[in-house]
Amino acid sequence: EHFNLPTEAITGRSHKRTVAWPRQLAYLLAKRCTGREWTVIGRAFGGRDHSTIWDGYHKAEERISRDPVWREHYSAIKMKVRG
């Protein structure tokens, strides 16, 4: 919703940057907000392998640590999720 992308885009296979970065941010939020295992999160994202989720999580973590725009995206979405 935050990036105006349908759920199918986030769980789909597109490698376009406009989809891949929001998807990786979603991995980060899914892990931090639920604490679920990588495999469980991978299943929720279209059956992705746990290593894909782990890698995307760490890429998103690095990006929000160095990019204030993405840090703001992260904060805004986290506030929506946690209510």
C-alpha positions, 0 to 999 in steps of 0.5 A, a space after each residue: 500500500 505504501 508504495 502503491 504496489 499490489 500484493 501480487 507484485 510483492 510476492 511475485 518474481 519481478 526483479 525491477 528495482 521499483 518492486 525489489 526494494 519495497 519487497 526487501 523492506 517488507 522482508 525486514 518488516 516481516 522479520 522484525 514485526 513477527 520474529 518468524 523463521 526465515 522459511 515461514 516468511 519465505 513461504 508468505 512471500 511466494 515460496 521464496 527460499 530462506 536464503 533469499 529472505 535473509 539476503 534481502 533482509 540484510 540488504 534492506 537493513 543496510 540501505 535504511 542505515 545509510 539512506 534517510 529516505 528509505 529510513 523514513 519509508 521504514 519508519 512510516 510503514 512500521 508505524 502503520 503496521 504496529 498501529 
